[in-house]
């Protein structure tokens, strides 16, 4: 017997999520370092940041059309 349970909780609209992802790709490396730092409001430099591009979604996506998270016109885009 297999049971599949799906829970759907809507907090944000698809338009809001698209806007959030659009903001995310607009950040520079320096802005990402500030966002992912111990104290982003009193940022003193990259030495206080724990930003790691391999772990955190921030800034443009390499090899994607316009750096977007939402694209089918990118490398590996047709794999879906």
SVG drawing of the C-alpha trace seen along z (x, -y; Angstrom):
<svg xmlns="http://www.w3.org/2000/svg" viewBox="-3 -49 41 51">
<polyline fill="none" stroke="black" stroke-width="0.4" points="0.0,0.0 1.4,-3.4 0.0,-6.6 0.9,-10.0 0.0,-13.1 0.4,-16.5 0.1,-19.6 -0.3,-22.9 0.1,-26.1 -0.1,-29.3 1.8,-32.2 3.0,-34.0 1.5,-34.4 3.4,-33.3 3.9,-37.0 5.5,-37.6 7.8,-34.6 8.8,-35.7 9.6,-39.2 11.7,-37.7 13.7,-35.6 14.1,-38.6 15.6,-40.5 17.8,-37.6 19.6,-37.6 20.1,-41.4 22.4,-41.2 26.2,-41.6 28.7,-39.4 29.4,-42.2 25.6,-42.6 25.4,-38.8 28.3,-38.9 26.6,-41.6 23.2,-39.8 25.0,-36.6 27.1,-38.2 26.9,-38.1 25.5,-41.7 24.2,-42.8 23.1,-46.2 26.6,-47.0 28.7,-45.2 32.4,-45.7 33.7,-43.6 33.9,-40.1 35.8,-38.8 32.6,-38.9 30.5,-37.1 29.7,-33.4 28.4,-33.7 29.3,-30.7 28.0,-30.8 27.8,-26.9 25.5,-26.9 23.3,-30.1 21.0,-31.3 22.1,-34.8 23.1,-36.7 22.8,-35.5 22.8,-31.8 25.8,-31.0 25.0,-29.8 21.3,-30.8 19.7,-33.3 20.2,-36.7 21.3,-34.9 17.6,-34.0 16.4,-31.2 13.2,-31.0 14.2,-30.2 14.1,-27.4 16.5,-29.3 19.6,-28.2 22.1,-25.4 20.3,-22.2 16.9,-24.0 15.3,-21.3 16.1,-18.6 12.9,-19.2"/>
</svg>
